[in-house]
Amino acid sequence: MYGENLRPNNQEPPVPGTLLVDTSRADRVGEFRGVAGPYWSLRPVGGGAEWEVEPRHVRPALLIEQLRARTARLNARSRGEVL
């Protein structure tokens, strides 16, 4: 649908907590945490290790992607895997 979605590197970072899709990692959904040099830091919605990505490989998460990520986190929480 979005392809590689290449964007210029001078793109303004989103608000922390915004759900984004990393197109360089098989459309992995992550929560924006901040800027680390030329990279953006993302974190899995259910918690876990942050990773860095070039802004040109990031796009906003679609509503269905946001719903899937949040549902996965709630399911993991109900199983006691995350707080």
Biopython code that builds the backbone (N, CA, C, O; Angstrom):
import numpy as np
from Bio.PDB.StructureBuilder import StructureBuilder

atoms = [
    (1, "MET", "N", (0.819, -1.187, 0.000)),
    (1, "MET", "CA", (0.000, 0.000, 0.000)),
    (1, "MET", "C", (0.863, 1.250, 0.000)),
    (1, "MET", "O", (0.640, 2.154, -0.806)),
    (2, "TYR", "N", (1.861, 1.317, 0.907)),
    (2, "TYR", "CA", (2.706, 2.496, 1.000)),
    (2, "TYR", "C", (4.069, 2.296, 0.343)),
    (2, "TYR", "O", (4.796, 3.268, 0.138)),
    (3, "GLY", "N", (4.431, 1.049, 0.005)),
    (3, "GLY", "CA", (5.743, 0.798, -0.561)),
    (3, "GLY", "C", (6.824, 1.143, 0.448)),
    (3, "GLY", "O", (6.627, 0.972, 1.652)),
    (4, "GLU", "N", (7.940, 1.617, -0.021)),
    (4, "GLU", "CA", (9.039, 1.981, 0.877)),
    (4, "GLU", "C", (8.764, 3.279, 1.623)),
    (4, "GLU", "O", (9.323, 3.518, 2.694)),
    (5, "ASN", "N", (7.903, 4.113, 1.055)),
    (5, "ASN", "CA", (7.515, 5.361, 1.703)),
    (5, "ASN", "C", (8.735, 6.182, 2.106)),
    (5, "ASN", "O", (8.852, 6.594, 3.260)),
    (6, "LEU", "N", (9.623, 6.415, 1.184)),
    (6, "LEU", "CA", (10.830, 7.179, 1.458)),
    (6, "LEU", "C", (10.482, 8.642, 1.689)),
    (6, "LEU", "O", (9.716, 9.241, 0.935)),
    (7, "ARG", "N", (11.050, 9.198, 2.731)),
    (7, "ARG", "CA", (10.776, 10.590, 3.083)),
    (7, "ARG", "C", (12.090, 11.326, 3.267)),
    (7, "ARG", "O", (13.112, 10.699, 3.546)),
    (8, "PRO", "N", (12.083, 12.626, 3.118)),
    (8, "PRO", "CA", (13.313, 13.379, 3.340)),
    (8, "PRO", "C", (13.745, 13.303, 4.801)),
    (8, "PRO", "O", (12.910, 13.148, 5.693)),
    (9, "ASN", "N", (15.067, 13.414, 5.046)),
    (9, "ASN", "CA", (15.597, 13.323, 6.396)),
    (9, "ASN", "C", (15.295, 14.548, 7.249)),
    (9, "ASN", "O", (15.503, 14.509, 8.462)),
    (10, "ASN", "N", (14.817, 15.620, 6.659)),
    (10, "ASN", "CA", (14.530, 16.824, 7.435)),
    (10, "ASN", "C", (13.093, 16.822, 7.964)),
    (10, "ASN", "O", (12.572, 17.872, 8.341)),
    (11, "GLN", "N", (12.468, 15.680, 7.992)),
    (11, "GLN", "CA", (11.104, 15.530, 8.477)),
    (11, "GLN", "C", (11.036, 15.811, 9.981)),
    (11, "GLN", "O", (11.905, 15.375, 10.735)),
    (12, "GLU", "N", (10.015, 16.529, 10.409)),
    (12, "GLU", "CA", (9.844, 16.831, 11.828)),
    (12, "GLU", "C", (9.444, 15.568, 12.578)),
    (12, "GLU", "O", (8.599, 14.811, 12.100)),
    (13, "PRO", "N", (10.033, 15.330, 13.739)),
    (13, "PRO", "CA", (9.651, 14.140, 14.507)),
    (13, "PRO", "C", (8.246, 14.280, 15.092)),
    (13, "PRO", "O", (7.801, 15.391, 15.381)),
    (14, "PRO", "N", (7.553, 13.163, 15.264)),
    (14, "PRO", "CA", (6.207, 13.212, 15.851)),
    (14, "PRO", "C", (6.266, 13.378, 17.369)),
    (14, "PRO", "O", (7.346, 13.404, 17.960)),
    (15, "VAL", "N", (5.129, 13.487, 17.970)),
    (15, "VAL", "CA", (5.000, 13.585, 19.420)),
    (15, "VAL", "C", (5.362, 12.230, 20.034)),
    (15, "VAL", "O", (4.940, 11.200, 19.510)),
    (16, "PRO", "N", (6.131, 12.200, 21.129)),
    (16, "PRO", "CA", (6.436, 10.924, 21.777)),
    (16, "PRO", "C", (5.153, 10.157, 22.108)),
    (16, "PRO", "O", (4.176, 10.735, 22.585)),
    (17, "GLY", "N", (5.174, 8.855, 21.848)),
    (17, "GLY", "CA", (4.003, 8.008, 22.063)),
    (17, "GLY", "C", (3.238, 7.710, 20.791)),
    (17, "GLY", "O", (2.387, 6.821, 20.774)),
    (18, "THR", "N", (3.530, 8.449, 19.712)),
    (18, "THR", "CA", (2.848, 8.219, 18.430)),
    (18, "THR", "C", (3.232, 6.849, 17.889)),
    (18, "THR", "O", (4.401, 6.466, 17.926)),
    (19, "LEU", "N", (2.241, 6.109, 17.384)),
    (19, "LEU", "CA", (2.515, 4.804, 16.799)),
    (19, "LEU", "C", (2.931, 4.969, 15.343)),
    (19, "LEU", "O", (2.250, 5.620, 14.551)),
    (20, "LEU", "N", (4.071, 4.359, 15.012)),
    (20, "LEU", "CA", (4.637, 4.461, 13.676)),
    (20, "LEU", "C", (4.953, 3.057, 13.153)),
    (20, "LEU", "O", (5.038, 2.097, 13.919)),
    (21, "VAL", "N", (5.122, 2.961, 11.845)),
    (21, "VAL", "CA", (5.484, 1.694, 11.204)),
    (21, "VAL", "C", (6.868, 1.841, 10.601)),
    (21, "VAL", "O", (7.134, 2.782, 9.853)),
    (22, "ASP", "N", (7.748, 0.904, 10.933)),
    (22, "ASP", "CA", (9.110, 0.861, 10.391)),
    (22, "ASP", "C", (9.073, -0.021, 9.149)),
    (22, "ASP", "O", (9.014, -1.246, 9.254)),
    (23, "THR", "N", (9.108, 0.599, 7.978)),
    (23, "THR", "CA", (9.015, -0.158, 6.717)),
    (23, "THR", "C", (10.293, -0.911, 6.392)),
    (23, "THR", "O", (10.288, -1.771, 5.511)),
    (24, "SER", "N", (11.399, -0.606, 7.088)),
    (24, "SER", "CA", (12.651, -1.322, 6.845)),
    (24, "SER", "C", (12.725, -2.621, 7.648)),
    (24, "SER", "O", (13.645, -3.414, 7.452)),
    (25, "ARG", "N", (11.775, -2.845, 8.543)),
    (25, "ARG", "CA", (11.737, -4.052, 9.377)),
    (25, "ARG", "C", (10.376, -4.733, 9.254)),
    (25, "ARG", "O", (9.698, -4.979, 10.252)),
    (26, "ALA", "N", (9.997, -5.028, 8.038)),
    (26, "ALA", "CA", (8.759, -5.784, 7.767)),
    (26, "ALA", "C", (7.524, -5.137, 8.399)),
    (26, "ALA", "O", (6.685, -5.828, 8.975)),
    (27, "ASP", "N", (7.417, -3.825, 8.290)),
    (27, "ASP", "CA", (6.264, -3.078, 8.808)),
    (27, "ASP", "C", (6.031, -3.292, 10.300)),
    (27, "ASP", "O", (4.897, -3.465, 10.746)),
    (28, "ARG", "N", (7.106, -3.276, 11.051)),
    (28, "ARG", "CA", (7.030, -3.425, 12.504)),
    (28, "ARG", "C", (6.472, -2.151, 13.116)),
    (28, "ARG", "O", (6.939, -1.056, 12.804)),
    (29, "VAL", "N", (5.478, -2.283, 13.982)),
    (29, "VAL", "CA", (4.841, -1.139, 14.631)),
    (29, "VAL", "C", (5.597, -0.819, 15.912)),
    (29, "VAL", "O", (5.908, -1.710, 16.702)),
    (30, "GLY", "N", (5.888, 0.462, 16.108)),
    (30, "GLY", "CA", (6.576, 0.899, 17.317)),
    (30, "GLY", "C", (6.068, 2.244, 17.779)),
    (30, "GLY", "O", (5.463, 3.003, 17.021)),
    (31, "GLU", "N", (6.327, 2.515, 19.029)),
    (31, "GLU", "CA", (5.947, 3.785, 19.642)),
    (31, "GLU", "C", (7.140, 4.726, 19.577)),
    (31, "GLU", "O", (8.238, 4.365, 20.003)),
    (32, "PHE", "N", (6.936, 5.923, 19.051)),
    (32, "PHE", "CA", (8.020, 6.898, 18.943)),
    (32, "PHE", "C", (8.460, 7.322, 20.330)),
    (32, "PHE", "O", (7.632, 7.703, 21.158)),
    (33, "ARG", "N", (9.787, 7.258, 20.595)),
    (33, "ARG", "CA", (10.349, 7.612, 21.896)),
    (33, "ARG", "C", (11.171, 8.887, 21.851)),
    (33, "ARG", "O", (11.225, 9.621, 22.837)),
    (34, "GLY", "N", (11.819, 9.165, 20.708)),
    (34, "GLY", "CA", (12.640, 10.358, 20.628)),
    (34, "GLY", "C", (13.619, 10.282, 19.476)),
    (34, "GLY", "O", (13.590, 9.349, 18.674)),
    (35, "VAL", "N", (14.488, 11.280, 19.407)),
    (35, "VAL", "CA", (15.472, 11.387, 18.337)),
    (35, "VAL", "C", (16.847, 11.052, 18.905)),
    (35, "VAL", "O", (17.223, 11.521, 19.979)),
    (36, "ALA", "N", (17.588, 10.234, 18.166)),
    (36, "ALA", "CA", (18.955, 9.859, 18.553)),
    (36, "ALA", "C", (19.858, 10.145, 17.365)),
    (36, "ALA", "O", (20.064, 9.280, 16.514)),
    (37, "GLY", "N", (20.396, 11.356, 17.304)),
    (37, "GLY", "CA", (21.211, 11.763, 16.160)),
    (37, "GLY", "C", (20.342, 11.822, 14.912)),
    (37, "GLY", "O", (19.299, 12.476, 14.920)),
    (38, "PRO", "N", (20.755, 11.143, 13.828)),
    (38, "PRO", "CA", (19.952, 11.169, 12.603)),
    (38, "PRO", "C", (18.830, 10.128, 12.612)),
    (38, "PRO", "O", (18.093, 10.010, 11.633)),
    (39, "TYR", "N", (18.694, 9.379, 13.699)),
    (39, "TYR", "CA", (17.716, 8.293, 13.773)),
    (39, "TYR", "C", (16.580, 8.618, 14.723)),
    (39, "TYR", "O", (16.705, 9.482, 15.590)),
    (40, "TRP", "N", (15.473, 7.914, 14.549)),
    (40, "TRP", "CA", (14.359, 7.988, 15.479)),
    (40, "TRP", "C", (14.346, 6.714, 16.291)),
    (40, "TRP", "O", (14.588, 5.633, 15.755)),
    (41, "SER", "N", (14.069, 6.826, 17.566)),
    (41, "SER", "CA", (13.986, 5.664, 18.447)),
    (41, "SER", "C", (12.533, 5.222, 18.559)),
    (41, "SER", "O", (11.640, 6.015, 18.859)),
    (42, "LEU", "N", (12.323, 3.933, 18.309)),
    (42, "LEU", "CA", (11.000, 3.335, 18.446)),
    (42, "LEU", "C", (11.079, 2.206, 19.459)),
    (42, "LEU", "O", (12.140, 1.614, 19.659)),
    (43, "ARG", "N", (9.958, 1.910, 20.093)),
    (43, "ARG", "CA", (9.876, 0.846, 21.083)),
    (43, "ARG", "C", (8.640, 0.008, 20.795)),
    (43, "ARG", "O", (7.605, 0.558, 20.418)),
    (44, "PRO", "N", (8.720, -1.299, 20.961)),
    (44, "PRO", "CA", (7.520, -2.123, 20.758)),
    (44, "PRO", "C", (6.393, -1.647, 21.678)),
    (44, "PRO", "O", (6.648, -1.209, 22.800)),
    (45, "VAL", "N", (5.173, -1.733, 21.210)),
    (45, "VAL", "CA", (4.020, -1.254, 21.970)),
    (45, "VAL", "C", (3.880, -2.021, 23.282)),
    (45, "VAL", "O", (3.499, -1.435, 24.295)),
    (46, "GLY", "N", (4.178, -3.304, 23.283)),
    (46, "GLY", "CA", (4.065, -4.109, 24.485)),
    (46, "GLY", "C", (5.281, -4.045, 25.377)),
    (46, "GLY", "O", (5.364, -4.797, 26.348)),
    (47, "GLY", "N", (6.224, -3.178, 25.084)),
    (47, "GLY", "CA", (7.462, -3.084, 25.845)),
    (47, "GLY", "C", (8.562, -3.871, 25.160)),
    (47, "GLY", "O", (8.306, -4.649, 24.241)),
    (48, "GLY", "N", (9.753, -3.670, 25.601)),
    (48, "GLY", "CA", (10.890, -4.364, 25.006)),
    (48, "GLY", "C", (11.981, -3.391, 24.612)),
    (48, "GLY", "O", (11.929, -2.200, 24.921)),
    (49, "ALA", "N", (12.962, -3.928, 23.926)),
    (49, "ALA", "CA", (14.123, -3.135, 23.534)),
    (49, "ALA", "C", (13.783, -2.142, 22.423)),
    (49, "ALA", "O", (13.122, -2.484, 21.443)),
    (50, "GLU", "N", (14.248, -0.914, 22.599)),
    (50, "GLU", "CA", (14.081, 0.099, 21.561)),
    (50, "GLU", "C", (14.975, -0.231, 20.380)),
    (50, "GLU", "O", (15.969, -0.944, 20.511)),
    (51, "TRP", "N", (14.604, 0.300, 19.229)),
    (51, "TRP", "CA", (15.461, 0.204, 18.059)),
    (51, "TRP", "C", (15.461, 1.552, 17.363)),
    (51, "TRP", "O", (14.579, 2.382, 17.580)),
    (52, "GLU", "N", (16.463, 1.752, 16.527)),
    (52, "GLU", "CA", (16.581, 3.019, 15.803)),
    (52, "GLU", "C", (16.323, 2.798, 14.331)),
    (52, "GLU", "O", (16.635, 1.746, 13.772)),
    (53, "VAL", "N", (15.746, 3.810, 13.720)),
    (53, "VAL", "CA", (15.387, 3.731, 12.307)),
    (53, "VAL", "C", (15.580, 5.107, 11.668)),
    (53, "VAL", "O", (15.407, 6.142, 12.311)),
    (54, "GLU", "N", (15.940, 5.086, 10.394)),
    (54, "GLU", "CA", (16.026, 6.347, 9.657)),
    (54, "GLU", "C", (14.601, 6.871, 9.427)),
    (54, "GLU", "O", (13.710, 6.092, 9.090)),
    (55, "PRO", "N", (14.379, 8.162, 9.602)),
    (55, "PRO", "CA", (13.035, 8.722, 9.428)),
    (55, "PRO", "C", (12.424, 8.431, 8.056)),
    (55, "PRO", "O", (11.201, 8.376, 7.929)),
    (56, "ARG", "N", (13.251, 8.244, 7.032)),
    (56, "ARG", "CA", (12.709, 8.000, 5.689)),
    (56, "ARG", "C", (12.042, 6.630, 5.572)),
    (56, "ARG", "O", (11.324, 6.370, 4.606)),
    (57, "HIS", "N", (12.276, 5.749, 6.556)),
    (57, "HIS", "CA", (11.678, 4.417, 6.539)),
    (57, "HIS", "C", (10.506, 4.297, 7.513)),
    (57, "HIS", "O", (10.113, 3.190, 7.878)),
    (58, "VAL", "N", (9.951, 5.430, 7.932)),
    (58, "VAL", "CA", (8.865, 5.429, 8.908)),
    (58, "VAL", "C", (7.640, 6.097, 8.307)),
    (58, "VAL", "O", (7.734, 7.083, 7.577)),
    (59, "ARG", "N", (6.484, 5.525, 8.639)),
    (59, "ARG", "CA", (5.208, 6.128, 8.248)),
    (59, "ARG", "C", (4.253, 6.018, 9.426)),
    (59, "ARG", "O", (4.458, 5.182, 10.306)),
    (60, "PRO", "N", (3.221, 6.838, 9.461)),
    (60, "PRO", "CA", (2.230, 6.719, 10.540)),
    (60, "PRO", "C", (1.518, 5.368, 10.454)),
    (60, "PRO", "O", (1.262, 4.861, 9.362)),
    (61, "ALA", "N", (1.204, 4.800, 11.602)),
    (61, "ALA", "CA", (0.482, 3.531, 11.630)),
    (61, "ALA", "C", (-0.969, 3.763, 11.230)),
    (61, "ALA", "O", (-1.603, 4.727, 11.660)),
    (62, "LEU", "N", (-1.476, 2.867, 10.405)),
    (62, "LEU", "CA", (-2.885, 2.907, 10.047)),
    (62, "LEU", "C", (-3.719, 2.552, 11.267)),
    (62, "LEU", "O", (-3.201, 1.960, 12.214)),
    (63, "LEU", "N", (-4.986, 2.897, 11.264)),
    (63, "LEU", "CA", (-5.857, 2.617, 12.396)),
    (63, "LEU", "C", (-5.880, 1.122, 12.730)),
    (63, "LEU", "O", (-5.832, 0.761, 13.906)),
    (64, "ILE", "N", (-5.950, 0.253, 11.732)),
    (64, "ILE", "CA", (-5.975, -1.186, 11.973)),
    (64, "ILE", "C", (-4.657, -1.660, 12.576)),
    (64, "ILE", "O", (-4.656, -2.565, 13.411)),
    (65, "GLU", "N", (-3.539, -1.067, 12.172)),
    (65, "GLU", "CA", (-2.230, -1.418, 12.743)),
    (65, "GLU", "C", (-2.138, -0.974, 14.202)),
    (65, "GLU", "O", (-1.574, -1.683, 15.035)),
    (66, "GLN", "N", (-2.689, 0.191, 14.505)),
    (66, "GLN", "CA", (-2.717, 0.675, 15.883)),
    (66, "GLN", "C", (-3.555, -0.259, 16.745)),
    (66, "GLN", "O", (-3.158, -0.609, 17.857)),
    (67, "LEU", "N", (-4.702, -0.657, 16.237)),
    (67, "LEU", "CA", (-5.591, -1.542, 16.980)),
    (67, "LEU", "C", (-4.926, -2.891, 17.248)),
    (67, "LEU", "O", (-5.011, -3.409, 18.362)),
    (68, "ARG", "N", (-4.266, -3.465, 16.241)),
    (68, "ARG", "CA", (-3.572, -4.744, 16.423)),
    (68, "ARG", "C", (-2.485, -4.645, 17.476)),
    (68, "ARG", "O", (-2.366, -5.519, 18.335)),
    (69, "ALA", "N", (-1.689, -3.581, 17.414)),
    (69, "ALA", "CA", (-0.583, -3.406, 18.365)),
    (69, "ALA", "C", (-1.107, -3.243, 19.787)),
    (69, "ALA", "O", (-0.570, -3.843, 20.718)),
    (70, "ARG", "N", (-2.132, -2.450, 19.956)),
    (70, "ARG", "CA", (-2.683, -2.225, 21.303)),
    (70, "ARG", "C", (-3.371, -3.479, 21.835)),
    (70, "ARG", "O", (-3.286, -3.769, 23.028)),
    (71, "THR", "N", (-4.050, -4.223, 20.966)),
    (71, "THR", "CA", (-4.693, -5.472, 21.384)),
    (71, "THR", "C", (-3.642, -6.493, 21.804)),
    (71, "THR", "O", (-3.825, -7.190, 22.803)),
    (72, "ALA", "N", (-2.543, -6.591, 21.054)),
    (72, "ALA", "CA", (-1.464, -7.517, 21.410)),
    (72, "ALA", "C", (-0.888, -7.167, 22.775)),
    (72, "ALA", "O", (-0.580, -8.058, 23.567)),
    (73, "ARG", "N", (-0.740, -5.874, 23.055)),
    (73, "ARG", "CA", (-0.212, -5.452, 24.350)),
    (73, "ARG", "C", (-1.178, -5.811, 25.467)),
    (73, "ARG", "O", (-0.752, -6.314, 26.507)),
    (74, "LEU", "N", (-2.458, -5.566, 25.279)),
    (74, "LEU", "CA", (-3.448, -5.887, 26.303)),
    (74, "LEU", "C", (-3.524, -7.395, 26.549)),
    (74, "LEU", "O", (-3.680, -7.829, 27.690)),
    (75, "ASN", "N", (-3.417, -8.180, 25.501)),
    (75, "ASN", "CA", (-3.415, -9.637, 25.653)),
    (75, "ASN", "C", (-2.197, -10.096, 26.452)),
    (75, "ASN", "O", (-2.314, -10.950, 27.332)),
    (76, "ALA", "N", (-1.025, -9.527, 26.144)),
    (76, "ALA", "CA", (0.190, -9.881, 26.881)),
    (76, "ALA", "C", (0.062, -9.476, 28.341)),
    (76, "ALA", "O", (0.521, -10.191, 29.231)),
    (77, "ARG", "N", (-0.558, -8.337, 28.585)),
    (77, "ARG", "CA", (-0.761, -7.878, 29.967)),
    (77, "ARG", "C", (-1.688, -8.811, 30.716)),
    (77, "ARG", "O", (-1.450, -9.110, 31.886)),
    (78, "SER", "N", (-2.741, -9.277, 30.063)),
    (78, "SER", "CA", (-3.679, -10.184, 30.735)),
    (78, "SER", "C", (-3.033, -11.529, 31.069)),
    (78, "SER", "O", (-3.458, -12.209, 32.003)),
    (79, "ARG", "N", (-2.003, -11.913, 30.301)),
    (79, "ARG", "CA", (-1.267, -13.157, 30.567)),
    (79, "ARG", "C", (-0.153, -12.942, 31.583)),
    (79, "ARG", "O", (0.518, -13.899, 31.970)),
    (80, "GLY", "N", (0.060, -11.682, 32.030)),
    (80, "GLY", "CA", (1.091, -11.376, 33.002)),
    (80, "GLY", "C", (2.474, -11.223, 32.405)),
    (80, "GLY", "O", (3.462, -11.231, 33.139)),
    (81, "GLU", "N", (2.569, -11.084, 31.085)),
    (81, "GLU", "CA", (3.866, -10.959, 30.422)),
    (81, "GLU", "C", (4.431, -9.554, 30.507)),
    (81, "GLU", "O", (5.649, -9.379, 30.467)),
    (82, "VAL", "N", (3.571, -8.543, 30.624)),
    (82, "VAL", "CA", (3.989, -7.141, 30.774)),
    (82, "VAL", "C", (3.126, -6.491, 31.851)),
    (82, "VAL", "O", (2.039, -6.974, 32.167)),
    (83, "LEU", "N", (3.621, -5.404, 32.402)),
    (83, "LEU", "CA", (2.851, -4.689, 33.440)),
    (83, "LEU", "C", (1.869, -3.743, 32.834)),
    (83, "LEU", "O", (1.141, -3.062, 33.557)),
]
sb = StructureBuilder()
sb.init_structure("model")
sb.init_model(0)
sb.init_chain("A")
sb.init_seg("    ")
for serial, (resi, resn, name, xyz) in enumerate(atoms, 1):
    if name == "N":
        sb.init_residue(resn, " ", resi, " ")
    sb.init_atom(name, np.array(xyz, "f"), 0.0, 1.0, " ", f" {name:<3s}", serial, name[0])
structure = sb.get_structure()
